[in-house]
Amino acid sequence: MSSKRLLEIYAHLYKEFIYVRRYYSILIMVFIMPYIMAVISSLLGFAAYIMVGESAYEKFTSTTGEEDVFTYFLIGIGLFVPSTLIISLTSQLTASEMERGTLEYIFLSPISRILATITFPIPWMISIIAVSILSYMPFFVLKFGFPFSIEMIQGYVATLIGLTPLLGIGLLAATLTLKIKEYWVVGNLLQGIILFFSGFTYPITILPYWMQLLSMVLPTSHAVELIRDVIERHVSLIMSGRLPILLFMVPLYLLPAMVSYKYVLRRGELTGELYKY
């Protein structure tokens, strides 16, 4: 990689890291939201226990295969929050560049367009992943009694691996934003699909068979099970069958997203739609 290309990457990352530092409240939300939602979900489960009795808890354990309600919801919601934010921020940042008119200047400059678009969300992804990992630390300390146990380190690595394929989905969100122009439509659509089919707060086995098949192609459904394998089921990270699937999904999502992005750019330049907003 040439020094010119490295300088491009550095410039884009530096610009976005300034935005991250300026608008840090979203990172605070990433840190505390999993605990808030996990507590609310646990309280709803407790209310069901009061109204229904022990059969409610028995139904939960038989359906999920887990006994710790709070841990189950914390892991799921802890992955849901950064997953949806990465996708929504990618489309939103692309749209904001279009609104400011800076995206047009970027495309007219002698730099890699796809590199410029991919680097939009990377600082946010790095920050969100780092904060997500930190948000798990109090939970890991309470559960394992040591801040850097083997299970804890494996949990961190599993979180990082699980969120990496979202870079391809984020690029797809940016592509759709360039085409449709309305980032909230793209963001809400992709977030809804991921929320419903990933099994963050329920096992996907309760869904109809065709929905389970759709869930299998989403990296988030494998990521949440990988983290549960490591944390709740005490399965070694390298022994989990979800790990090779997630590693395979990184190029599986990124390469088609890059191809579609280039196609939308070429088509948009020919028709003039690229520079309309």
C-alpha positions as CSV (number, residue, x, y, z in Angstrom):
1,M,0.0,0.0,0.0
2,S,1.4,3.4,-1.1
3,S,2.1,6.2,1.3
4,K,-0.5,8.3,-0.5
5,R,-3.2,5.7,0.2
6,L,-2.2,5.5,3.8
7,L,-2.4,9.2,4.1
8,E,-6.0,9.1,2.7
9,I,-7.0,6.5,5.3
10,Y,-5.4,8.6,8.1
11,A,-7.2,11.7,6.9
12,H,-10.6,10.1,6.8
13,L,-10.2,8.3,10.1
14,Y,-8.9,11.5,11.8
15,K,-11.9,13.5,10.6
16,E,-14.4,10.9,11.9
17,F,-12.6,10.4,15.2
18,I,-13.0,14.2,15.8
19,Y,-16.8,13.7,15.4
20,V,-16.7,10.7,17.8
21,R,-14.9,12.8,20.4
22,R,-17.4,15.7,19.9
23,Y,-20.6,13.5,20.0
24,Y,-19.5,11.1,22.8
25,S,-23.0,10.8,24.4
26,I,-23.9,8.0,22.0
27,L,-21.0,6.0,23.5
28,I,-22.4,6.5,27.0
29,M,-25.7,5.1,25.7
30,V,-23.8,2.1,24.3
31,F,-22.3,1.4,27.7
32,I,-25.4,1.7,29.9
33,M,-28.2,0.6,27.5
34,P,-27.6,-3.2,27.7
35,Y,-27.9,-3.1,31.5
36,I,-31.0,-1.0,31.4
37,M,-32.7,-3.2,28.9
38,A,-31.6,-6.4,30.6
39,V,-33.0,-5.2,33.9
40,I,-36.3,-4.2,32.2
41,S,-36.5,-7.6,30.5
42,S,-35.7,-9.4,33.7
43,L,-38.4,-7.4,35.5
44,L,-40.9,-8.4,32.8
45,G,-39.9,-12.0,33.4
46,F,-40.3,-11.6,37.1
47,A,-43.8,-10.2,36.5
48,A,-44.6,-13.2,34.4
49,Y,-43.3,-15.4,37.2
50,I,-45.7,-13.7,39.7
51,M,-48.7,-14.0,37.4
52,V,-48.0,-17.5,36.0
53,G,-45.8,-19.1,38.7
54,E,-42.8,-21.4,38.3
55,S,-44.0,-22.6,34.9
56,A,-42.9,-19.2,33.4
57,Y,-39.3,-19.8,34.5
58,E,-39.5,-23.5,33.5
59,K,-40.7,-22.4,30.1
60,F,-37.8,-19.9,29.7
61,T,-35.2,-22.5,30.6
62,S,-36.7,-25.2,28.4
63,T,-36.9,-22.8,25.5
64,T,-33.5,-21.1,25.8
65,G,-31.5,-23.8,27.5
66,E,-30.2,-21.2,29.9
67,E,-30.9,-20.6,33.6
68,D,-29.6,-17.1,34.2
69,V,-32.3,-14.7,32.8
70,F,-30.3,-11.5,33.3
71,T,-27.1,-12.9,31.6
72,Y,-29.2,-14.2,28.7
73,F,-30.8,-10.8,28.0
74,L,-27.6,-8.8,28.8
75,I,-25.6,-10.7,26.2
76,G,-28.3,-10.4,23.6
77,I,-29.0,-6.7,24.1
78,G,-25.3,-6.0,24.6
79,L,-24.8,-7.1,21.0
80,F,-28.0,-5.7,19.6
81,V,-27.1,-2.1,20.6
82,P,-23.8,-1.8,18.7
83,S,-25.0,-3.9,15.8
84,T,-27.9,-1.5,15.0
85,L,-25.9,1.6,15.7
86,I,-23.1,0.6,13.3
87,I,-25.7,0.1,10.5
88,S,-27.7,3.3,11.2
89,L,-24.6,5.4,11.6
90,T,-23.2,4.2,8.3
91,S,-26.3,5.3,6.4
92,Q,-26.7,8.4,8.5
93,L,-23.1,9.5,8.0
94,T,-23.3,9.0,4.2
95,A,-26.5,11.0,4.1
96,S,-25.0,13.8,6.2
97,E,-22.1,14.1,3.8
98,M,-24.6,14.3,1.0
99,E,-26.6,17.0,2.8
100,R,-23.4,19.1,3.5
101,G,-22.3,18.7,-0.1
102,T,-19.0,17.3,1.0
103,L,-19.6,13.8,-0.5
104,E,-19.6,15.4,-3.9
105,Y,-16.2,17.0,-3.2
106,I,-14.9,13.7,-2.0
107,F,-16.0,11.9,-5.2
108,L,-14.5,14.7,-7.3
109,S,-11.1,14.5,-5.6
110,P,-8.4,11.9,-6.7
111,I,-9.1,9.4,-3.9
112,S,-10.7,6.0,-3.6
113,R,-14.4,6.5,-3.3
114,I,-15.1,3.1,-1.7
115,L,-12.2,3.7,0.7
116,A,-13.8,7.0,1.7
117,T,-17.2,5.5,2.3
118,I,-15.9,2.5,4.2
119,T,-13.8,4.8,6.5
120,F,-16.9,6.8,7.5
121,P,-18.1,4.2,10.0
122,I,-14.8,2.7,11.0
123,P,-13.9,5.2,13.8
124,W,-17.5,4.7,15.1
125,M,-17.2,1.0,14.8
126,I,-13.9,1.0,16.7
127,S,-15.3,3.2,19.4
128,I,-18.6,1.3,19.7
129,I,-16.9,-2.1,19.8
130,A,-14.4,-0.8,22.5
131,V,-17.2,0.6,24.6
132,S,-19.2,-2.5,24.2
133,I,-16.3,-4.6,25.4
134,L,-15.8,-2.2,28.3
135,S,-19.5,-2.4,29.2
136,Y,-19.2,-6.2,29.6
137,M,-16.3,-5.8,32.1
138,P,-18.4,-5.2,35.3
139,F,-20.5,-8.2,34.3
140,F,-17.5,-10.4,33.7
141,V,-15.9,-9.4,37.0
142,L,-19.1,-10.3,38.9
143,K,-19.5,-13.5,37.0
144,F,-15.9,-14.8,36.9
145,G,-14.4,-12.9,39.8
146,F,-11.3,-11.7,37.9
147,P,-11.1,-8.9,35.4
148,F,-9.0,-10.8,32.8
149,S,-10.0,-14.4,33.1
150,I,-9.7,-16.7,30.1
151,E,-13.5,-16.7,29.6
152,M,-13.5,-12.9,29.7
153,I,-10.8,-12.5,27.1
154,Q,-12.6,-15.1,24.9
155,G,-15.8,-13.1,25.4
156,Y,-14.0,-9.9,24.2
157,V,-12.6,-11.6,21.1
158,A,-16.0,-13.2,20.4
159,T,-17.6,-9.7,20.5
160,L,-15.0,-8.3,18.2
161,I,-15.3,-11.1,15.7
162,G,-19.1,-11.1,15.8
163,L,-19.3,-7.4,15.0
164,T,-16.7,-7.4,12.2
165,P,-19.0,-8.8,9.4
166,L,-21.3,-5.7,10.0
167,L,-18.7,-3.7,8.1
168,G,-20.1,-5.3,4.9
169,I,-23.7,-4.7,6.0
170,G,-22.8,-1.1,6.8
171,L,-21.4,-0.6,3.3
172,L,-24.6,-2.0,1.9
173,A,-26.5,0.5,4.0
174,A,-24.3,3.3,2.5
175,T,-25.0,1.9,-1.0
176,L,-28.8,1.9,-0.4
177,T,-28.6,5.4,1.0
178,L,-26.8,6.7,-2.1
179,K,-29.6,5.1,-4.2
180,I,-32.7,5.9,-2.1
181,K,-31.3,9.1,-0.5
182,E,-33.4,8.6,2.7
183,Y,-31.1,7.1,5.3
184,W,-33.9,6.5,7.9
185,V,-35.7,4.2,5.5
186,V,-32.5,2.1,4.9
187,G,-31.4,2.2,8.6
188,N,-34.8,1.2,9.9
189,L,-35.3,-1.6,7.4
190,L,-31.9,-3.2,8.1
191,Q,-32.2,-2.7,11.8
192,G,-35.7,-4.3,11.8
193,I,-34.4,-7.4,9.9
194,I,-31.4,-7.8,12.3
195,L,-33.6,-7.3,15.4
196,F,-36.2,-9.7,14.4
197,F,-34.1,-12.5,12.9
198,S,-31.0,-12.5,15.1
199,G,-32.4,-14.0,18.3
200,F,-31.0,-11.3,20.6
201,T,-33.7,-11.9,23.3
202,Y,-35.2,-15.2,22.2
203,P,-33.9,-18.4,20.5
204,I,-34.4,-18.4,16.8
205,T,-35.7,-22.0,17.1
206,I,-39.1,-20.6,18.1
207,L,-39.4,-19.0,14.6
208,P,-40.9,-20.8,11.6
209,Y,-38.5,-22.9,9.7
210,W,-38.1,-20.4,6.8
211,M,-37.3,-17.6,9.2
212,Q,-34.7,-19.8,10.9
213,L,-33.1,-20.3,7.5
214,L,-33.0,-16.5,7.0
215,S,-31.5,-16.1,10.5
216,M,-28.6,-18.4,9.5
217,V,-27.4,-15.9,6.9
218,L,-27.2,-13.1,9.4
219,P,-23.8,-12.7,11.2
220,T,-25.5,-11.3,14.3
221,S,-27.4,-14.6,15.0
222,H,-24.2,-16.5,15.0
223,A,-22.4,-13.8,17.0
224,V,-24.8,-13.8,19.9
225,E,-24.7,-17.6,20.0
226,L,-20.9,-17.5,19.9
227,I,-20.8,-15.2,22.9
228,R,-23.3,-17.4,24.8
229,D,-21.2,-20.5,24.0
230,V,-18.2,-18.8,25.6
231,I,-19.9,-17.1,28.6
232,E,-22.9,-19.2,29.5
233,R,-22.1,-22.7,28.1
234,H,-18.3,-22.5,28.9
235,V,-17.3,-23.7,25.4
236,S,-13.9,-22.7,24.2
237,L,-13.8,-20.1,21.5
238,I,-11.9,-22.2,19.0
239,M,-14.2,-25.2,19.7
240,S,-17.4,-23.3,18.9
241,G,-18.8,-24.1,15.5
242,R,-19.9,-20.5,15.1
243,L,-16.3,-19.1,14.8
244,P,-15.5,-20.4,11.3
245,I,-18.9,-19.3,10.1
246,L,-18.4,-15.7,11.3
247,L,-14.9,-15.6,9.8
248,F,-16.3,-16.8,6.5
249,M,-19.0,-14.1,6.7
250,V,-16.5,-11.2,6.7
251,P,-15.6,-11.5,3.0
252,L,-19.0,-13.0,2.2
253,Y,-20.7,-9.7,3.1
254,L,-17.9,-7.3,2.3
255,L,-17.1,-8.3,-1.3
256,P,-20.7,-8.2,-2.6
257,A,-21.2,-4.9,-0.8
258,M,-18.2,-3.5,-2.6
259,V,-19.4,-4.7,-6.0
260,S,-22.9,-3.3,-5.5
261,Y,-21.4,0.0,-4.2
262,K,-19.2,0.4,-7.3
263,Y,-22.2,-0.4,-9.5
264,V,-24.4,2.2,-7.8
265,L,-21.6,4.8,-8.2
266,R,-21.2,4.1,-11.9
267,R,-24.9,4.0,-12.6
268,G,-25.4,7.2,-10.6
269,E,-22.8,9.0,-12.5
270,L,-24.3,8.0,-15.9
271,T,-27.8,9.0,-14.9
272,G,-26.9,12.0,-12.7
273,E,-28.7,10.6,-9.7
274,L,-25.5,10.4,-7.6
275,Y,-25.4,14.2,-7.2
276,K,-29.1,14.7,-6.5
277,Y,-30.5,14.9,-3.0
